[in-house]
Amino acid sequence: MTSTPLFDEVKDVVVTTLGIQDRASALEPSTPLLGSVPELDSMAVLEILVAIEQRFNFEIDDTEMAGEIFETFGSLANFVAQRRN
């Protein structure tokens, strides 16, 4: 996945939620999330999911949640793109 307006929106949600604005410019679709971003703990995952639901106006069912979604910034953006369609 290349950087797109949707990717930039998803990245903005994550950056704002985690308070990592100082690292935002280095974040690409291939940048790992889980296990690589120290601020991303289980509570932060929930906060990001709520923020995504609010920003993109859809609900995420518990059954949809899998670790692969938070593998990279791109995988999270792909998840949002699939849910929006």
MDAnalysis code that builds the backbone (N, CA, C; Angstrom):
import MDAnalysis as mda
import numpy as np

u = mda.Universe.empty(255, n_residues=85, atom_resindex=np.repeat(np.arange(85), 3), trajectory=True)
u.add_TopologyAttr("name", ["N", "CA", "C"] * 85)
u.add_TopologyAttr("resid", np.arange(1, 86))
u.add_TopologyAttr("resname", ["MET", "THR", "SER", "THR", "PRO", "LEU", "PHE", "ASP", "GLU", "VAL", "LYS", "ASP", "VAL", "VAL", "VAL", "THR", "THR", "LEU", "GLY", "ILE", "GLN", "ASP", "ARG", "ALA", "SER", "ALA", "LEU", "GLU", "PRO", "SER", "THR", "PRO", "LEU", "LEU", "GLY", "SER", "VAL", "PRO", "GLU", "LEU", "ASP", "SER", "MET", "ALA", "VAL", "LEU", "GLU", "ILE", "LEU", "VAL", "ALA", "ILE", "GLU", "GLN", "ARG", "PHE", "ASN", "PHE", "GLU", "ILE", "ASP", "ASP", "THR", "GLU", "MET", "ALA", "GLY", "GLU", "ILE", "PHE", "GLU", "THR", "PHE", "GLY", "SER", "LEU", "ALA", "ASN", "PHE", "VAL", "ALA", "GLN", "ARG", "ARG", "ASN"])
u.atoms.positions = np.array([
    [0.843, -1.191, 0.000],
    [0.000, 0.000, 0.000],
    [0.877, 1.240, 0.000],
    [0.531, 2.190, -0.839],
    [1.241, 3.459, -0.847],
    [0.457, 4.455, -0.007],
    [1.076, 5.556, 0.280],
    [0.413, 6.588, 1.066],
    [-0.747, 7.174, 0.254],
    [-1.904, 7.205, 0.863],
    [-3.109, 7.738, 0.237],
    [-3.789, 8.672, 1.227],
    [-4.784, 9.425, 0.782],
    [-5.513, 10.257, 1.746],
    [-6.104, 9.427, 2.901],
    [-6.612, 8.229, 2.601],
    [-7.157, 7.379, 3.668],
    [-6.048, 6.958, 4.623],
    [-4.904, 6.544, 4.077],
    [-3.779, 6.178, 4.941],
    [-3.407, 7.349, 5.836],
    [-3.345, 8.547, 5.267],
    [-2.977, 9.730, 6.052],
    [-3.984, 9.994, 7.162],
    [-5.264, 9.766, 6.891],
    [-6.290, 9.941, 7.933],
    [-6.132, 8.921, 9.043],
    [-5.905, 7.659, 8.672],
    [-5.720, 6.598, 9.663],
    [-4.460, 6.884, 10.481],
    [-3.394, 7.280, 9.804],
    [-2.151, 7.620, 10.501],
    [-2.392, 8.759, 11.482],
    [-3.170, 9.754, 11.076],
    [-3.480, 10.878, 11.955],
    [-4.211, 10.407, 13.213],
    [-5.152, 9.475, 13.053],
    [-5.873, 8.935, 14.210],
    [-4.898, 8.269, 15.176],
    [-4.015, 7.437, 14.637],
    [-3.059, 6.704, 15.476],
    [-2.083, 7.671, 16.145],
    [-1.523, 8.579, 15.380],
    [-0.543, 9.532, 15.899],
    [-1.160, 10.393, 17.004],
    [-2.355, 10.885, 16.767],
    [-3.029, 11.726, 17.750],
    [-3.371, 10.931, 19.007],
    [-3.904, 9.728, 18.824],
    [-4.291, 8.896, 19.960],
    [-3.090, 8.518, 20.814],
    [-1.986, 8.190, 20.163],
    [-0.791, 7.765, 20.896],
    [0.098, 8.929, 21.333],
    [-0.157, 10.123, 20.808],
    [0.657, 11.282, 21.156],
    [2.072, 11.188, 20.612],
    [2.202, 10.685, 19.385],
    [3.536, 10.513, 18.790],
    [3.732, 11.427, 17.578],
    [3.239, 12.647, 17.687],
    [3.338, 13.596, 16.585],
    [4.786, 13.831, 16.154],
    [5.727, 13.716, 17.090],
    [7.125, 13.963, 16.756],
    [7.701, 12.895, 15.827],
    [7.033, 11.761, 15.702],
    [7.502, 10.687, 14.817],
    [6.630, 10.504, 13.586],
    [5.608, 11.318, 13.421],
    [4.621, 11.129, 12.360],
    [5.224, 11.115, 10.961],
    [6.185, 11.968, 10.702],
    [6.729, 12.057, 9.341],
    [7.474, 10.793, 8.923],
    [7.918, 9.994, 9.874],
    [8.663, 8.772, 9.556],
    [7.761, 7.554, 9.388],
    [6.473, 7.713, 9.604],
    [5.551, 6.574, 9.571],
    [5.042, 6.332, 8.162],
    [5.313, 5.147, 7.667],
    [4.919, 4.728, 6.327],
    [3.949, 3.555, 6.437],
    [3.291, 3.167, 5.330],
    [2.402, 2.007, 5.374],
    [3.091, 0.732, 5.875],
    [4.377, 0.582, 5.603],
    [5.090, -0.637, 6.015],
    [5.632, -0.568, 7.441],
    [5.458, 0.563, 8.123],
    [5.957, 0.708, 9.489],
    [5.197, -0.234, 10.421],
    [5.921, -1.102, 11.141],
    [5.256, -2.024, 12.074],
    [4.573, -1.275, 13.219],
    [3.489, -1.849, 13.704],
    [2.763, -1.281, 14.839],
    [2.967, -2.130, 16.091],
    [2.225, -3.226, 16.198],
    [2.287, -4.062, 17.398],
    [3.702, -4.546, 17.656],
    [4.178, -4.327, 18.855],
    [5.506, -4.759, 19.234],
    [6.605, -3.805, 18.834],
    [6.282, -2.790, 18.043],
    [7.296, -1.849, 17.577],
    [7.058, -0.423, 18.055],
    [5.828, -0.103, 18.368],
    [5.494, 1.224, 18.865],
    [5.205, 1.070, 20.358],
    [6.137, 1.512, 21.212],
    [5.992, 1.280, 22.654],
    [4.682, 1.805, 23.250],
    [4.161, 2.875, 22.681],
    [2.923, 3.471, 23.204],
    [1.693, 2.617, 22.906],
    [1.825, 1.654, 22.006],
    [0.674, 0.855, 21.574],
    [0.505, -0.366, 22.483],
    [-0.192, -0.136, 23.586],
    [-0.525, -1.236, 24.489],
    [-1.999, -1.585, 24.287],
    [-2.517, -2.506, 25.083],
    [-3.892, -2.971, 24.880],
    [-4.912, -1.843, 25.052],
    [-4.680, -0.946, 25.987],
    [-5.604, 0.186, 26.157],
    [-5.538, 1.121, 24.952],
    [-4.348, 1.343, 24.430],
    [-4.190, 2.214, 23.266],
    [-4.875, 1.615, 22.040],
    [-4.829, 0.283, 21.899],
    [-5.521, -0.376, 20.788],
    [-7.008, -0.049, 20.856],
    [-7.586, -0.169, 22.051],
    [-9.012, 0.138, 22.222],
    [-9.303, 1.601, 21.917],
    [-8.439, 2.487, 22.369],
    [-8.628, 3.918, 22.102],
    [-8.565, 4.203, 20.601],
    [-7.649, 3.561, 19.913],
    [-7.530, 3.749, 18.461],
    [-8.774, 3.228, 17.752],
    [-9.265, 2.062, 18.170],
    [-10.466, 1.504, 17.543],
    [-11.670, 2.425, 17.731],
    [-11.822, 2.972, 18.915],
    [-12.930, 3.904, 19.167],
    [-12.764, 5.157, 18.308],
    [-11.547, 5.666, 18.236],
    [-11.294, 6.857, 17.423],
    [-11.558, 6.588, 15.942],
    [-11.204, 5.401, 15.465],
    [-11.468, 5.038, 14.068],
    [-12.969, 4.938, 13.836],
    [-13.679, 4.311, 14.759],
    [-15.138, 4.223, 14.613],
    [-15.755, 5.604, 14.512],
    [-15.298, 6.530, 15.339],
    [-15.847, 7.881, 15.335],
    [-15.459, 8.646, 14.081],
    [-14.204, 8.552, 13.670],
    [-13.725, 9.307, 12.503],
    [-14.366, 8.824, 11.212],
    [-14.505, 7.482, 11.079],
    [-14.965, 6.920, 9.812],
    [-16.415, 6.443, 9.849],
    [-17.069, 6.637, 10.989],
    [-18.498, 6.401, 11.119],
    [-18.932, 4.970, 10.802],
    [-18.274, 4.000, 11.430],
    [-18.714, 2.608, 11.368],
    [-18.335, 1.927, 12.677],
    [-18.997, 0.810, 12.958],
    [-18.721, 0.064, 14.176],
    [-17.854, -1.147, 13.863],
    [-16.942, -1.438, 14.765],
    [-16.063, -2.591, 14.630],
    [-16.552, -3.655, 15.601],
    [-16.914, -4.794, 15.057],
    [-17.385, -5.913, 15.871],
    [-16.191, -6.638, 16.480],
    [-16.371, -7.139, 17.695],
    [-15.291, -7.873, 18.370],
    [-14.776, -9.037, 17.525],
    [-15.651, -9.655, 16.746],
    [-15.247, -10.815, 15.950],
    [-14.323, -10.429, 14.788],
    [-14.281, -9.152, 14.449],
    [-13.422, -8.678, 13.357],
    [-11.987, -8.460, 13.810],
    [-11.784, -8.385, 15.097],
    [-10.470, -8.039, 15.616],
    [-9.491, -9.199, 15.531],
    [-8.368, -8.913, 14.931],
    [-7.284, -9.881, 14.827],
    [-5.967, -9.105, 14.870],
    [-4.936, -9.748, 15.350],
    [-3.638, -9.095, 15.468],
    [-3.096, -8.579, 14.153],
    [-3.482, -9.243, 13.052],
    [-2.977, -8.835, 11.738],
    [-3.387, -7.409, 11.387],
    [-4.500, -6.963, 11.913],
    [-4.972, -5.605, 11.619],
    [-3.950, -4.576, 12.101],
    [-3.324, -4.843, 13.235],
    [-2.359, -3.912, 13.816],
    [-0.915, -4.303, 13.514],
    [-0.703, -5.090, 12.463],
    [0.648, -5.499, 12.093],
    [1.468, -4.298, 11.616],
    [0.884, -3.509, 10.718],
    [1.553, -2.309, 10.191],
    [0.525, -1.183, 10.078],
    [1.027, 0.013, 9.837],
    [0.111, 1.127, 9.588],
    [-0.728, 0.844, 8.342],
    [-0.108, 0.229, 7.343],
    [-0.818, -0.102, 6.106],
    [-1.917, -1.122, 6.317],
    [-1.668, -2.130, 7.156],
    [-2.710, -3.141, 7.397],
    [-3.896, -2.526, 8.133],
    [-3.630, -1.581, 9.017],
    [-4.725, -0.893, 9.705],
    [-5.516, -0.038, 8.711],
    [-4.814, 0.653, 7.829],
    [-5.487, 1.457, 6.801],
    [-6.288, 0.574, 5.852],
    [-5.748, -0.593, 5.500],
    [-6.482, -1.528, 4.633],
    [-7.758, -2.007, 5.311],
    [-7.685, -2.279, 6.602],
    [-8.871, -2.694, 7.350],
    [-9.942, -1.611, 7.283],
    [-9.539, -0.370, 7.503],
    [-10.493, 0.748, 7.450],
    [-11.084, 0.851, 6.039],
    [-10.248, 0.717, 5.020],
    [-10.727, 0.812, 3.632],
    [-11.762, -0.268, 3.341],
    [-11.520, -1.475, 3.806],
    [-12.475, -2.581, 3.591],
    [-13.785, -2.317, 4.316],
    [-13.705, -1.774, 5.512],
    [-14.921, -1.518, 6.293],
    [-15.722, -0.365, 5.712],
    [-15.088, 0.550, 5.051],
    [-15.783, 1.710, 4.493],
    [-16.529, 1.335, 3.220],
    [-16.143, 0.273, 2.573],
    [-16.774, -0.116, 1.301],
    [-17.942, -1.038, 1.508],
])
